[in-house]
């Protein structure tokens, strides 16, 4: 490598390898956004208030599986899952309770929701209006990334075509109504959790981004009208230096992609802004306290890599939802990095390191090779239909597991340095009466609303789905009438159908 090639551009300069801002954390720390949500809206509200009192600077909402899949708590397919992996939200009334006493014009909220993202955002906007918040300044992110659901998670409802239509409708509506809101968080996190390599995480995330951008342009939107509000979500995995290089490569890939492929002129359209979460898949049920060390290293990699916001996992999450104590320690991990480590005083402290620069370039080239292969297939939707992306992730996950089982890859406490004593870490327990109370709540809502108005608003959603009209105003109207999440989802199911994976 020639010496002159070892000197990358300065932070804040295109293609932003070293960071999107010249001063990075010297002028503003990342948002400390702890992911939380369980049980009822009231229970989750108490956890949010606690986290805010402990110094969290942004909220991140986890929703249960029925909410993610468009089912109300009393739907037969919701049985046994209500409030289990996140908070149960079925109506705007639930959203009011979730943010009771929390001012939405002063807090930034991220919502990890995809197939029903438009509905949950409608609930949130209604609550913000009721609080008299300035919608032009409403701050937050909706994940809204359905393509990765087809390849990595499975919480989809509609086929890819209609799902993309809902997303582009949301883009167009939000650009006018909530211009400061991040309308999508394109997720590599779940791709990595499913077993991909670092290079595959980059490649498949940006392949999905290309599909969203192309769909929005095809719908008549100019790239610079929506691209500044695109955001991304990456995984901070266990290999410290690889992860730092991955984040650097991600910024470079994106900047060049937006400028050269899509002709974005606004520099904000070229800047990759991303949230990071430490890797849930690296947490072990064996010796769970050791997860504190893993999470600290992964969080440090995210900070060294220049993330804009960060969630640190609780050390007990291989056993269940995080306890309040585990959530506090996870937040303290970020705070120690921010205020005690000294790393925030230097943007991209590894810039110029021969190994980091070489690794950044290697990951970039591996990712771009995948993107070219997907382009040659006809794009991301075609690659998903053929099962290509899914198969590549599955192969990588299989190879990783083989390395662990053979001992080639050492996992402390799992295949080396094991202990026979069972963990005595307290495990979070949900109230067993939760599901019954949620079923009663949604049935009471239906019994005390204007049923004729609800029926008409749902017909309007269905009619808009059959036409080319933007869906968002109709979803908002239905939500305002106290239509439930399941009812609004069903109105679109009747038009769009449901997706069935053939692979």
Order of alpha helices (4+ residues) and beta strands (2+ residues): beta-alpha-beta-alpha-alpha-beta-alpha-beta-alpha-beta-beta-alpha-alpha-alpha-beta-alpha-alpha-beta-alpha-beta-alpha-alpha-alpha-alpha-alpha-alpha-alpha-alpha
